[in-house]
Amino acid sequence: MATLEVLAQDRAGLLRDVMQVVAEAGKSALGSETRILGPIARIRLRLTVQDGERESLVQAIKSVKSVQEVRWV
């Protein structure tokens, strides 16, 4: 299990859009946490992924509107 952290400009529908990309990649979050840090939202997703899947998932989430940074923590 790994934790993926997404930092983005806070907006309505952000979590839904991120979760849709995760689902399209054939994954489902085992848990999530969202925190609003001023104008920035931080979403942490706990996922089960193989090493080879990590980079493609990061690139897919970076395509979501207003996402600024995606990293594994």
PDB file of N, CA, C and O in Angstrom:
ATOM      1  N   MET A   1       0.857  -1.176   0.000  1.00  0.00           N
ATOM      2  CA  MET A   1       0.000   0.000   0.000  1.00  0.00           C
ATOM      3  C   MET A   1       0.895   1.228   0.000  1.00  0.00           C
ATOM      4  O   MET A   1       1.947   1.240   0.640  1.00  0.00           O
ATOM      5  N   ALA A   2       0.475   2.259  -0.718  1.00  0.00           N
ATOM      6  CA  ALA A   2       1.237   3.499  -0.812  1.00  0.00           C
ATOM      7  C   ALA A   2       0.286   4.677  -0.676  1.00  0.00           C
ATOM      8  O   ALA A   2      -0.918   4.553  -0.899  1.00  0.00           O
ATOM      9  N   THR A   3       0.847   5.819  -0.307  1.00  0.00           N
ATOM     10  CA  THR A   3       0.047   7.034  -0.162  1.00  0.00           C
ATOM     11  C   THR A   3       0.445   8.022  -1.243  1.00  0.00           C
ATOM     12  O   THR A   3       1.623   8.339  -1.411  1.00  0.00           O
ATOM     13  N   LEU A   4      -0.541   8.500  -1.967  1.00  0.00           N
ATOM     14  CA  LEU A   4      -0.348   9.483  -3.024  1.00  0.00           C
ATOM     15  C   LEU A   4      -0.886  10.813  -2.531  1.00  0.00           C
ATOM     16  O   LEU A   4      -2.021  10.893  -2.061  1.00  0.00           O
ATOM     17  N   GLU A   5      -0.076  11.856  -2.637  1.00  0.00           N
ATOM     18  CA  GLU A   5      -0.485  13.188  -2.192  1.00  0.00           C
ATOM     19  C   GLU A   5      -0.672  14.082  -3.413  1.00  0.00           C
ATOM     20  O   GLU A   5       0.194  14.154  -4.285  1.00  0.00           O
ATOM     21  N   VAL A   6      -1.808  14.758  -3.462  1.00  0.00           N
ATOM     22  CA  VAL A   6      -2.151  15.659  -4.559  1.00  0.00           C
ATOM     23  C   VAL A   6      -2.344  17.050  -3.970  1.00  0.00           C
ATOM     24  O   VAL A   6      -3.124  17.227  -3.034  1.00  0.00           O
ATOM     25  N   LEU A   7      -1.637  18.040  -4.514  1.00  0.00           N
ATOM     26  CA  LEU A   7      -1.819  19.435  -4.124  1.00  0.00           C
ATOM     27  C   LEU A   7      -2.421  20.172  -5.308  1.00  0.00           C
ATOM     28  O   LEU A   7      -1.931  20.063  -6.432  1.00  0.00           O
ATOM     29  N   ALA A   8      -3.487  20.923  -5.051  1.00  0.00           N
ATOM     30  CA  ALA A   8      -4.186  21.599  -6.138  1.00  0.00           C
ATOM     31  C   ALA A   8      -4.894  22.837  -5.608  1.00  0.00           C
ATOM     32  O   ALA A   8      -5.133  22.967  -4.408  1.00  0.00           O
ATOM     33  N   GLN A   9      -5.227  23.744  -6.521  1.00  0.00           N
ATOM     34  CA  GLN A   9      -6.073  24.873  -6.157  1.00  0.00           C
ATOM     35  C   GLN A   9      -7.424  24.301  -5.748  1.00  0.00           C
ATOM     36  O   GLN A   9      -8.009  23.492  -6.469  1.00  0.00           O
ATOM     37  N   ASP A  10      -7.913  24.723  -4.590  1.00  0.00           N
ATOM     38  CA  ASP A  10      -9.191  24.219  -4.096  1.00  0.00           C
ATOM     39  C   ASP A  10     -10.314  24.661  -5.028  1.00  0.00           C
ATOM     40  O   ASP A  10     -10.388  25.828  -5.412  1.00  0.00           O
ATOM     41  N   ARG A  11     -11.178  23.734  -5.386  1.00  0.00           N
ATOM     42  CA  ARG A  11     -12.343  24.042  -6.219  1.00  0.00           C
ATOM     43  C   ARG A  11     -13.376  22.945  -6.030  1.00  0.00           C
ATOM     44  O   ARG A  11     -13.061  21.832  -5.610  1.00  0.00           O
ATOM     45  N   ALA A  12     -14.604  23.281  -6.347  1.00  0.00           N
ATOM     46  CA  ALA A  12     -15.683  22.296  -6.266  1.00  0.00           C
ATOM     47  C   ALA A  12     -15.412  21.179  -7.267  1.00  0.00           C
ATOM     48  O   ALA A  12     -15.041  21.445  -8.410  1.00  0.00           O
ATOM     49  N   GLY A  13     -15.591  19.951  -6.851  1.00  0.00           N
ATOM     50  CA  GLY A  13     -15.438  18.814  -7.747  1.00  0.00           C
ATOM     51  C   GLY A  13     -14.024  18.273  -7.865  1.00  0.00           C
ATOM     52  O   GLY A  13     -13.794  17.320  -8.610  1.00  0.00           O
ATOM     53  N   LEU A  14     -13.071  18.857  -7.149  1.00  0.00           N
ATOM     54  CA  LEU A  14     -11.680  18.418  -7.264  1.00  0.00           C
ATOM     55  C   LEU A  14     -11.514  16.953  -6.850  1.00  0.00           C
ATOM     56  O   LEU A  14     -10.943  16.161  -7.599  1.00  0.00           O
ATOM     57  N   LEU A  15     -12.005  16.592  -5.674  1.00  0.00           N
ATOM     58  CA  LEU A  15     -11.864  15.213  -5.205  1.00  0.00           C
ATOM     59  C   LEU A  15     -12.553  14.245  -6.157  1.00  0.00           C
ATOM     60  O   LEU A  15     -12.009  13.184  -6.463  1.00  0.00           O
ATOM     61  N   ARG A  16     -13.726  14.596  -6.622  1.00  0.00           N
ATOM     62  CA  ARG A  16     -14.460  13.741  -7.570  1.00  0.00           C
ATOM     63  C   ARG A  16     -13.628  13.511  -8.832  1.00  0.00           C
ATOM     64  O   ARG A  16     -13.535  12.383  -9.317  1.00  0.00           O
ATOM     65  N   ASP A  17     -13.023  14.579  -9.365  1.00  0.00           N
ATOM     66  CA  ASP A  17     -12.237  14.461 -10.587  1.00  0.00           C
ATOM     67  C   ASP A  17     -10.997  13.593 -10.381  1.00  0.00           C
ATOM     68  O   ASP A  17     -10.649  12.785 -11.243  1.00  0.00           O
ATOM     69  N   VAL A  18     -10.336  13.761  -9.245  1.00  0.00           N
ATOM     70  CA  VAL A  18      -9.158  12.939  -8.945  1.00  0.00           C
ATOM     71  C   VAL A  18      -9.563  11.474  -8.799  1.00  0.00           C
ATOM     72  O   VAL A  18      -8.895  10.589  -9.334  1.00  0.00           O
ATOM     73  N   MET A  19     -10.641  11.219  -8.086  1.00  0.00           N
ATOM     74  CA  MET A  19     -11.099   9.842  -7.885  1.00  0.00           C
ATOM     75  C   MET A  19     -11.534   9.194  -9.199  1.00  0.00           C
ATOM     76  O   MET A  19     -11.372   7.986  -9.375  1.00  0.00           O
ATOM     77  N   GLN A  20     -12.079   9.978 -10.114  1.00  0.00           N
ATOM     78  CA  GLN A  20     -12.475   9.443 -11.415  1.00  0.00           C
ATOM     79  C   GLN A  20     -11.246   8.977 -12.192  1.00  0.00           C
ATOM     80  O   GLN A  20     -11.273   7.916 -12.815  1.00  0.00           O
ATOM     81  N   VAL A  21     -10.167   9.764 -12.159  1.00  0.00           N
ATOM     82  CA  VAL A  21      -8.933   9.382 -12.845  1.00  0.00           C
ATOM     83  C   VAL A  21      -8.363   8.104 -12.231  1.00  0.00           C
ATOM     84  O   VAL A  21      -7.901   7.218 -12.950  1.00  0.00           O
ATOM     85  N   VAL A  22      -8.396   8.011 -10.914  1.00  0.00           N
ATOM     86  CA  VAL A  22      -7.919   6.807 -10.219  1.00  0.00           C
ATOM     87  C   VAL A  22      -8.747   5.596 -10.662  1.00  0.00           C
ATOM     88  O   VAL A  22      -8.191   4.535 -10.944  1.00  0.00           O
ATOM     89  N   ALA A  23     -10.058   5.749 -10.724  1.00  0.00           N
ATOM     90  CA  ALA A  23     -10.936   4.654 -11.144  1.00  0.00           C
ATOM     91  C   ALA A  23     -10.674   4.258 -12.597  1.00  0.00           C
ATOM     92  O   ALA A  23     -10.680   3.072 -12.927  1.00  0.00           O
ATOM     93  N   GLU A  24     -10.444   5.244 -13.462  1.00  0.00           N
ATOM     94  CA  GLU A  24     -10.159   4.955 -14.869  1.00  0.00           C
ATOM     95  C   GLU A  24      -8.848   4.191 -15.026  1.00  0.00           C
ATOM     96  O   GLU A  24      -8.659   3.465 -16.002  1.00  0.00           O
ATOM     97  N   ALA A  25      -7.945   4.359 -14.063  1.00  0.00           N
ATOM     98  CA  ALA A  25      -6.679   3.617 -14.075  1.00  0.00           C
ATOM     99  C   ALA A  25      -6.857   2.214 -13.497  1.00  0.00           C
ATOM    100  O   ALA A  25      -5.892   1.457 -13.387  1.00  0.00           O
ATOM    101  N   GLY A  26      -8.088   1.872 -13.130  1.00  0.00           N
ATOM    102  CA  GLY A  26      -8.373   0.542 -12.606  1.00  0.00           C
ATOM    103  C   GLY A  26      -8.039   0.371 -11.140  1.00  0.00           C
ATOM    104  O   GLY A  26      -7.875  -0.750 -10.660  1.00  0.00           O
ATOM    105  N   LYS A  27      -7.938   1.478 -10.430  1.00  0.00           N
ATOM    106  CA  LYS A  27      -7.593   1.443  -9.007  1.00  0.00           C
ATOM    107  C   LYS A  27      -8.755   1.972  -8.184  1.00  0.00           C
ATOM    108  O   LYS A  27      -9.632   2.667  -8.697  1.00  0.00           O
ATOM    109  N   SER A  28      -8.748   1.637  -6.909  1.00  0.00           N
ATOM    110  CA  SER A  28      -9.712   2.229  -5.990  1.00  0.00           C
ATOM    111  C   SER A  28      -8.960   2.591  -4.717  1.00  0.00           C
ATOM    112  O   SER A  28      -8.079   1.857  -4.269  1.00  0.00           O
ATOM    113  N   ALA A  29      -9.317   3.718  -4.153  1.00  0.00           N
ATOM    114  CA  ALA A  29      -8.651   4.187  -2.938  1.00  0.00           C
ATOM    115  C   ALA A  29      -9.119   3.359  -1.750  1.00  0.00           C
ATOM    116  O   ALA A  29     -10.312   3.107  -1.584  1.00  0.00           O
ATOM    117  N   LEU A  30      -8.175   2.946  -0.937  1.00  0.00           N
ATOM    118  CA  LEU A  30      -8.500   2.221   0.291  1.00  0.00           C
ATOM    119  C   LEU A  30      -8.874   3.200   1.391  1.00  0.00           C
ATOM    120  O   LEU A  30      -9.455   2.817   2.407  1.00  0.00           O
ATOM    121  N   GLY A  31      -8.537   4.460   1.181  1.00  0.00           N
ATOM    122  CA  GLY A  31      -8.862   5.516   2.126  1.00  0.00           C
ATOM    123  C   GLY A  31      -8.436   6.846   1.542  1.00  0.00           C
ATOM    124  O   GLY A  31      -7.585   6.894   0.654  1.00  0.00           O
ATOM    125  N   SER A  32      -9.019   7.923   2.033  1.00  0.00           N
ATOM    126  CA  SER A  32      -8.632   9.246   1.552  1.00  0.00           C
ATOM    127  C   SER A  32      -8.759  10.255   2.680  1.00  0.00           C
ATOM    128  O   SER A  32      -9.508  10.067   3.639  1.00  0.00           O
ATOM    129  N   GLU A  33      -8.007  11.321   2.533  1.00  0.00           N
ATOM    130  CA  GLU A  33      -8.033  12.425   3.496  1.00  0.00           C
ATOM    131  C   GLU A  33      -7.881  13.705   2.688  1.00  0.00           C
ATOM    132  O   GLU A  33      -6.998  13.805   1.837  1.00  0.00           O
ATOM    133  N   THR A  34      -8.729  14.672   2.950  1.00  0.00           N
ATOM    134  CA  THR A  34      -8.652  15.958   2.263  1.00  0.00           C
ATOM    135  C   THR A  34      -8.504  17.057   3.296  1.00  0.00           C
ATOM    136  O   THR A  34      -9.228  17.093   4.291  1.00  0.00           O
ATOM    137  N   ARG A  35      -7.570  17.945   3.054  1.00  0.00           N
ATOM    138  CA  ARG A  35      -7.388  19.108   3.927  1.00  0.00           C
ATOM    139  C   ARG A  35      -7.300  20.343   3.058  1.00  0.00           C
ATOM    140  O   ARG A  35      -6.684  20.332   1.993  1.00  0.00           O
ATOM    141  N   ILE A  36      -7.922  21.403   3.527  1.00  0.00           N
ATOM    142  CA  ILE A  36      -7.867  22.682   2.832  1.00  0.00           C
ATOM    143  C   ILE A  36      -6.832  23.538   3.552  1.00  0.00           C
ATOM    144  O   ILE A  36      -6.952  23.800   4.749  1.00  0.00           O
ATOM    145  N   LEU A  37      -5.826  23.966   2.819  1.00  0.00           N
ATOM    146  CA  LEU A  37      -4.737  24.771   3.368  1.00  0.00           C
ATOM    147  C   LEU A  37      -4.779  26.134   2.680  1.00  0.00           C
ATOM    148  O   LEU A  37      -3.970  26.411   1.795  1.00  0.00           O
ATOM    149  N   GLY A  38      -5.721  26.984   3.088  1.00  0.00           N
ATOM    150  CA  GLY A  38      -5.912  28.269   2.401  1.00  0.00           C
ATOM    151  C   GLY A  38      -6.488  28.001   1.025  1.00  0.00           C
ATOM    152  O   GLY A  38      -7.508  27.323   0.898  1.00  0.00           O
ATOM    153  N   PRO A  39      -5.835  28.535  -0.023  1.00  0.00           N
ATOM    154  CA  PRO A  39      -6.358  28.314  -1.378  1.00  0.00           C
ATOM    155  C   PRO A  39      -5.969  26.953  -1.956  1.00  0.00           C
ATOM    156  O   PRO A  39      -6.399  26.596  -3.053  1.00  0.00           O
ATOM    157  N   ILE A  40      -5.160  26.200  -1.221  1.00  0.00           N
ATOM    158  CA  ILE A  40      -4.661  24.919  -1.707  1.00  0.00           C
ATOM    159  C   ILE A  40      -5.365  23.772  -0.980  1.00  0.00           C
ATOM    160  O   ILE A  40      -5.563  23.810   0.235  1.00  0.00           O
ATOM    161  N   ALA A  41      -5.732  22.762  -1.749  1.00  0.00           N
ATOM    162  CA  ALA A  41      -6.301  21.540  -1.177  1.00  0.00           C
ATOM    163  C   ALA A  41      -5.235  20.451  -1.234  1.00  0.00           C
ATOM    164  O   ALA A  41      -4.514  20.324  -2.223  1.00  0.00           O
ATOM    165  N   ARG A  42      -5.146  19.672  -0.164  1.00  0.00           N
ATOM    166  CA  ARG A  42      -4.242  18.520  -0.146  1.00  0.00           C
ATOM    167  C   ARG A  42      -5.094  17.271  -0.003  1.00  0.00           C
ATOM    168  O   ARG A  42      -5.849  17.120   0.957  1.00  0.00           O
ATOM    169  N   ILE A  43      -4.961  16.390  -0.967  1.00  0.00           N
ATOM    170  CA  ILE A  43      -5.684  15.122  -0.958  1.00  0.00           C
ATOM    171  C   ILE A  43      -4.653  14.013  -0.812  1.00  0.00           C
ATOM    172  O   ILE A  43      -3.684  13.950  -1.569  1.00  0.00           O
ATOM    173  N   ARG A  44      -4.867  13.148   0.158  1.00  0.00           N
ATOM    174  CA  ARG A  44      -4.004  11.975   0.317  1.00  0.00           C
ATOM    175  C   ARG A  44      -4.854  10.735   0.089  1.00  0.00           C
ATOM    176  O   ARG A  44      -5.897  10.553   0.718  1.00  0.00           O
ATOM    177  N   LEU A  45      -4.390   9.887  -0.823  1.00  0.00           N
ATOM    178  CA  LEU A  45      -5.095   8.657  -1.163  1.00  0.00           C
ATOM    179  C   LEU A  45      -4.224   7.462  -0.821  1.00  0.00           C
ATOM    180  O   LEU A  45      -3.040   7.440  -1.157  1.00  0.00           O
ATOM    181  N   ARG A  46      -4.795   6.476  -0.161  1.00  0.00           N
ATOM    182  CA  ARG A  46      -4.092   5.227   0.105  1.00  0.00           C
ATOM    183  C   ARG A  46      -4.522   4.224  -0.966  1.00  0.00           C
ATOM    184  O   ARG A  46      -5.701   3.898  -1.110  1.00  0.00           O
ATOM    185  N   LEU A  47      -3.526   3.748  -1.707  1.00  0.00           N
ATOM    186  CA  LEU A  47      -3.784   2.886  -2.851  1.00  0.00           C
ATOM    187  C   LEU A  47      -2.880   1.666  -2.816  1.00  0.00           C
ATOM    188  O   LEU A  47      -1.789   1.708  -2.246  1.00  0.00           O
ATOM    189  N   THR A  48      -3.330   0.590  -3.419  1.00  0.00           N
ATOM    190  CA  THR A  48      -2.474  -0.562  -3.664  1.00  0.00           C
ATOM    191  C   THR A  48      -2.060  -0.490  -5.126  1.00  0.00           C
ATOM    192  O   THR A  48      -2.894  -0.616  -6.023  1.00  0.00           O
ATOM    193  N   VAL A  49      -0.763  -0.286  -5.362  1.00  0.00           N
ATOM    194  CA  VAL A  49      -0.253  -0.160  -6.732  1.00  0.00           C
ATOM    195  C   VAL A  49       1.060  -0.920  -6.857  1.00  0.00           C
ATOM    196  O   VAL A  49       1.785  -1.106  -5.880  1.00  0.00           O
ATOM    197  N   GLN A  50       1.344  -1.347  -8.060  1.00  0.00           N
ATOM    198  CA  GLN A  50       2.637  -1.957  -8.378  1.00  0.00           C
ATOM    199  C   GLN A  50       3.608  -0.829  -8.728  1.00  0.00           C
ATOM    200  O   GLN A  50       3.187   0.255  -9.132  1.00  0.00           O
ATOM    201  N   ASP A  51       4.899  -1.086  -8.574  1.00  0.00           N
ATOM    202  CA  ASP A  51       5.897  -0.055  -8.872  1.00  0.00           C
ATOM    203  C   ASP A  51       5.753   0.488 -10.289  1.00  0.00           C
ATOM    204  O   ASP A  51       5.891   1.692 -10.505  1.00  0.00           O
ATOM    205  N   GLY A  52       5.481  -0.376 -11.248  1.00  0.00           N
ATOM    206  CA  GLY A  52       5.364   0.045 -12.636  1.00  0.00           C
ATOM    207  C   GLY A  52       4.142   0.908 -12.926  1.00  0.00           C
ATOM    208  O   GLY A  52       4.076   1.552 -13.974  1.00  0.00           O
ATOM    209  N   GLU A  53       3.181   0.930 -12.020  1.00  0.00           N
ATOM    210  CA  GLU A  53       1.951   1.702 -12.231  1.00  0.00           C
ATOM    211  C   GLU A  53       2.036   3.111 -11.655  1.00  0.00           C
ATOM    212  O   GLU A  53       1.214   3.967 -11.985  1.00  0.00           O
ATOM    213  N   ARG A  54       3.000   3.352 -10.819  1.00  0.00           N
ATOM    214  CA  ARG A  54       3.050   4.621 -10.086  1.00  0.00           C
ATOM    215  C   ARG A  54       3.173   5.835 -10.999  1.00  0.00           C
ATOM    216  O   ARG A  54       2.405   6.789 -10.873  1.00  0.00           O
ATOM    217  N   GLU A  55       4.135   5.802 -11.917  1.00  0.00           N
ATOM    218  CA  GLU A  55       4.376   6.984 -12.747  1.00  0.00           C
ATOM    219  C   GLU A  55       3.193   7.282 -13.661  1.00  0.00           C
ATOM    220  O   GLU A  55       2.842   8.447 -13.846  1.00  0.00           O
ATOM    221  N   SER A  56       2.571   6.256 -14.235  1.00  0.00           N
ATOM    222  CA  SER A  56       1.431   6.504 -15.121  1.00  0.00           C
ATOM    223  C   SER A  56       0.258   7.097 -14.343  1.00  0.00           C
ATOM    224  O   SER A  56      -0.472   7.935 -14.872  1.00  0.00           O
ATOM    225  N   LEU A  57       0.071   6.675 -13.106  1.00  0.00           N
ATOM    226  CA  LEU A  57      -1.003   7.234 -12.282  1.00  0.00           C
ATOM    227  C   LEU A  57      -0.715   8.694 -11.941  1.00  0.00           C
ATOM    228  O   LEU A  57      -1.618   9.530 -11.972  1.00  0.00           O
ATOM    229  N   VAL A  58       0.540   9.002 -11.617  1.00  0.00           N
ATOM    230  CA  VAL A  58       0.929  10.393 -11.338  1.00  0.00           C
ATOM    231  C   VAL A  58       0.647  11.265 -12.554  1.00  0.00           C
ATOM    232  O   VAL A  58       0.065  12.342 -12.419  1.00  0.00           O
ATOM    233  N   GLN A  59       1.049  10.816 -13.734  1.00  0.00           N
ATOM    234  CA  GLN A  59       0.844  11.606 -14.946  1.00  0.00           C
ATOM    235  C   GLN A  59      -0.644  11.802 -15.233  1.00  0.00           C
ATOM    236  O   GLN A  59      -1.049  12.885 -15.654  1.00  0.00           O
ATOM    237  N   ALA A  60      -1.450  10.788 -15.016  1.00  0.00           N
ATOM    238  CA  ALA A  60      -2.891  10.908 -15.250  1.00  0.00           C
ATOM    239  C   ALA A  60      -3.513  11.927 -14.299  1.00  0.00           C
ATOM    240  O   ALA A  60      -4.350  12.726 -14.717  1.00  0.00           O
ATOM    241  N   ILE A  61      -3.118  11.909 -13.032  1.00  0.00           N
ATOM    242  CA  ILE A  61      -3.692  12.849 -12.060  1.00  0.00           C
ATOM    243  C   ILE A  61      -3.222  14.267 -12.333  1.00  0.00           C
ATOM    244  O   ILE A  61      -3.962  15.219 -12.086  1.00  0.00           O
ATOM    245  N   LYS A  62      -2.001  14.426 -12.841  1.00  0.00           N
ATOM    246  CA  LYS A  62      -1.509  15.769 -13.181  1.00  0.00           C
ATOM    247  C   LYS A  62      -2.355  16.422 -14.273  1.00  0.00           C
ATOM    248  O   LYS A  62      -2.346  17.644 -14.417  1.00  0.00           O
ATOM    249  N   SER A  63      -3.085  15.615 -15.040  1.00  0.00           N
ATOM    250  CA  SER A  63      -3.921  16.171 -16.110  1.00  0.00           C
ATOM    251  C   SER A  63      -5.238  16.744 -15.584  1.00  0.00           C
ATOM    252  O   SER A  63      -5.958  17.407 -16.331  1.00  0.00           O
ATOM    253  N   VAL A  64      -5.566  16.501 -14.310  1.00  0.00           N
ATOM    254  CA  VAL A  64      -6.800  17.030 -13.720  1.00  0.00           C
ATOM    255  C   VAL A  64      -6.661  18.541 -13.543  1.00  0.00           C
ATOM    256  O   VAL A  64      -5.628  19.034 -13.091  1.00  0.00           O
ATOM    257  N   LYS A  65      -7.706  19.255 -13.904  1.00  0.00           N
ATOM    258  CA  LYS A  65      -7.713  20.717 -13.804  1.00  0.00           C
ATOM    259  C   LYS A  65      -7.343  21.179 -12.392  1.00  0.00           C
ATOM    260  O   LYS A  65      -7.874  20.663 -11.409  1.00  0.00           O
ATOM    261  N   SER A  66      -6.443  22.139 -12.296  1.00  0.00           N
ATOM    262  CA  SER A  66      -5.977  22.828 -11.089  1.00  0.00           C
ATOM    263  C   SER A  66      -4.968  22.039 -10.253  1.00  0.00           C
ATOM    264  O   SER A  66      -4.494  22.548  -9.237  1.00  0.00           O
ATOM    265  N   VAL A  67      -4.627  20.808 -10.652  1.00  0.00           N
ATOM    266  CA  VAL A  67      -3.614  20.045  -9.911  1.00  0.00           C
ATOM    267  C   VAL A  67      -2.251  20.670 -10.156  1.00  0.00           C
ATOM    268  O   VAL A  67      -1.862  20.919 -11.297  1.00  0.00           O
ATOM    269  N   GLN A  68      -1.531  20.918  -9.066  1.00  0.00           N
ATOM    270  CA  GLN A  68      -0.218  21.544  -9.153  1.00  0.00           C
ATOM    271  C   GLN A  68       0.916  20.556  -8.922  1.00  0.00           C
ATOM    272  O   GLN A  68       1.966  20.657  -9.556  1.00  0.00           O
ATOM    273  N   GLU A  69       0.713  19.607  -8.026  1.00  0.00           N
ATOM    274  CA  GLU A  69       1.783  18.672  -7.681  1.00  0.00           C
ATOM    275  C   GLU A  69       1.184  17.338  -7.267  1.00  0.00           C
ATOM    276  O   GLU A  69       0.150  17.281  -6.601  1.00  0.00           O
ATOM    277  N   VAL A  70       1.855  16.266  -7.674  1.00  0.00           N
ATOM    278  CA  VAL A  70       1.452  14.909  -7.298  1.00  0.00           C
ATOM    279  C   VAL A  70       2.720  14.176  -6.887  1.00  0.00           C
ATOM    280  O   VAL A  70       3.712  14.188  -7.615  1.00  0.00           O
ATOM    281  N   ARG A  71       2.689  13.537  -5.720  1.00  0.00           N
ATOM    282  CA  ARG A  71       3.885  12.810  -5.268  1.00  0.00           C
ATOM    283  C   ARG A  71       3.480  11.658  -4.355  1.00  0.00           C
ATOM    284  O   ARG A  71       2.422  11.673  -3.725  1.00  0.00           O
ATOM    285  N   TRP A  72       4.355  10.664  -4.308  1.00  0.00           N
ATOM    286  CA  TRP A  72       4.186   9.533  -3.397  1.00  0.00           C
ATOM    287  C   TRP A  72       4.861   9.893  -2.086  1.00  0.00           C
ATOM    288  O   TRP A  72       6.002  10.355  -2.082  1.00  0.00           O
ATOM    289  N   VAL A  73       4.169   9.687  -0.975  1.00  0.00           N
ATOM    290  CA  VAL A  73       4.732  10.021   0.343  1.00  0.00           C
ATOM    291  C   VAL A  73       4.734   8.799   1.241  1.00  0.00           C
ATOM    292  O   VAL A  73       5.169   8.879   2.390  1.00  0.00           O
TER     293      VAL A  73
END
